[in-house]
Amino acid sequence: MSDPVPWDAVYRTREETALSWFQTSPEPSIGLIVDVIDPSTASVVDIGAGMSRLADTLLDHGCPDLTVVDVSATALRVVERRVGADDRLTSIVADVTEWRPTRTFDLWHDRAVLHFLNGVAIDAYRECAARAVHPGGHLIVGTFSPDGPEVCSGRSVTRYADTELFELFADRFIPISSSGQVHRTPSGTGQSFTWVTLRRRAT
Ligand SMILES: C[S@@+](CC[C@H](N)C(=O)[O-])C[C@H]1O[C@@H](n2cnc3c(N)ncnc32)[C@H](O)[C@@H]1O
């Protein structure tokens, strides 16, 4: 399973605004989320949330029940401090491949986490998502696309087409939509992403 130490070191030693995945506004995530749920009535879990502003944005949309999960305690403390005292926010320091959620959510969001996983860690991720999203709930995942980077933060990644992501989750989730996006890093490089939205099967 993945080692939490390097990720925490990344967040402790580098400026947030210099990280290649930094965004001032969490697009297309928030747009994809409002396409399938009303954030003001939904429970959401952001997997590998890092210091992302998606938490702030969802709370601004009135989200009553938001959980952020990340292996880096440093990143989640920054989100907590930025958001301020807000009992709608729960933060959990955990490796998604080892996390055993004890409740379910209306929506699972992951921007740029799954693509770091390999082999049994992918199976563990799929199992965790199936456990965490209740029937009828949604899964939104963004990974590097086949023409995206092969490496991020010194780690090699798996690049996915939408059909490959749909296939990965096919046993428990029904495809809803997919799209491509080019993320512009703070240094100006374009990174191609694949985004998919799926719905949890009834059984
Ligand atoms: C490329 S960053 C993306 C952060 C955030 N989703 C965003 O869009 O800004 C990947 C994040 O996933 C976290 N991460 C990596 N592997 C993880 C794992 N196995 N379980 C939980 N979080 C993980 C890292 O700590 C980091 O915050």
The ligand as a Gaussian input file, in Angstrom:
#p B3LYP/6-31G(d) Opt

LIG

0 1
 C       -2.056000      15.045000      -6.873000
 S       -2.626000      15.314000      -5.260000
 C       -4.317000      15.851000      -5.533000
 C       -4.883000      16.544000      -4.309000
 C       -6.340000      17.015000      -4.485000
 N       -7.235000      15.943000      -4.851000
 C       -6.451000      18.140000      -5.468000
 O       -7.133000      18.001000      -6.467000
 O       -5.845000      19.192000      -5.220000
 C       -2.867000      13.630000      -4.669000
 C       -3.370000      13.589000      -3.244000
 O       -3.686000      12.265000      -2.897000
 C       -3.180000      11.964000      -1.606000
 N       -2.966000      10.510000      -1.620000
 C       -2.081000       9.819000      -2.361000
 N       -2.220000       8.505000      -2.161000
 C       -3.234000       8.363000      -1.278000
 C       -3.866000       7.248000      -0.676000
 N       -3.467000       6.001000      -0.956000
 N       -4.879000       7.466000       0.193000
 C       -5.285000       8.734000       0.483000
 N       -4.728000       9.825000      -0.061000
 C       -3.714000       9.646000      -0.922000
 C       -1.926000      12.814000      -1.478000
 O       -1.557000      13.068000      -0.161000
 C       -2.360000      14.073000      -2.218000
 O       -2.991000      14.974000      -1.361000

